[in-house]
């Protein structure tokens, strides 16, 4: 099947142009910062690393932004890259940039943690995550202040208001210890989230959170270990830290591209997609899942015949889903009539209004697919019904053939032999043997009449449906009340035959299975439809699926456009209601 044509509405094109401008401005900013750095020194390679890392962050952020426009992850990744660049502009010789770099020298660390805790929704999901991020931003900004306010020889001397090297050293130690402690807490939080994740998302979160845990522990601990324990060259230590930081946006991009959190297009794109007339479009549930960015999303349709919600395969919606806090449930209504529902990942799609809006957009399409599914189900039922009718007719033909072959044919052959023997018999035995021959012929004729009556009852052929039905009820072994306002001769042979056999089979079931003491039969005509009602006071419990008899009746009735229904509560009798079009 050919792929569906790509739909790109105005909003999507506008977003693409905006992100292109962001990419061009970011590239210009990166090149400008590199140009302002003293790259001819021994640390030139280390200095240029930060702007390049900024470019990596921006590229990853724009990919996430483009794939999931309604999600905040793309913006956060770009913002984290800007925080990395803020720490790097302190290496230029421009006073304004030096001041910015002095204030935000350590903002890359809280920005990284913000990214990890906000994944995948782009928002901090609980107060603990918000408290952690706020504490880390505070630590980075407040405990960084003594380094430029109390050190005239610090990163930006014009900011210095006093000279307090002891305070600077103490706050530096406190900043490192507090940041390290917060990083350990972050690692624990990520581990807990990883354990709680389901199998679908765990395959995406394992590489991302594993790298995130390594990074948040590596950045502060490596500064302590390499600087204060091993006294490693700061350039080497810086390259190791920069390499770890550069891998973060790459890890996020891989997480997005692995398919665990798919593209979320704007809802306008979904509406435009629905408005196309392309006949080879992808299924609605696939388009909805791609639009909302949830691969676990499921779409349910309201099945009128079953009075429940079912998926495209006909499976009923599990009740546990509606009470599962991890799963969201949004009903779809059209003209105040429930036609379906959307089941989605509540941890991924935190904004329920987006799902509600998407449901309103696809409501008509859902109703169309529901009707299509009903039509396909009806067609399958009709095909199965026709197959059963053909099988039943074939069984009847075999039964008739067997009765003729094993019964009547054998009897006629024996009579023929008897007639041949009479021709050569002595005169004294001819009268007796002729009498036996006559009796045998009468028996054969009676068997033929019985066979014909079983195929088409004589009363039905000669007198019509009402008379045949009355004759049938008169022969019931239990009390039977018959009422009819149908005049004989006004119905087609097909309608009369079908109704008669329904009545005959229903009464036979009453005698065999119902253990009833009375039966009520009623035939009426109403607006071009023949109505047959058979009600007994037996044990009940009859079912259309319980045996082939009632199912065969239903097939026979449905084949001519009629309907048959059964109400048979246990202990309260059985009521069989049949409607056959006769106009």
Beta strands, then each sheet from edge to edge (+ up, - down):
strand 1: 298-303
strand 2: 308-310
strand 3: 327-334
strand 4: 337-345
strand 5: 479-484
strand 6: 518-526
strand 7: 529-536
strand 8: 563-567
strand 9: 574-581
sheet 1: 2+ 1- 4+ 3-
sheet 2: 5+ 6+ 7- 9+ 8-
end
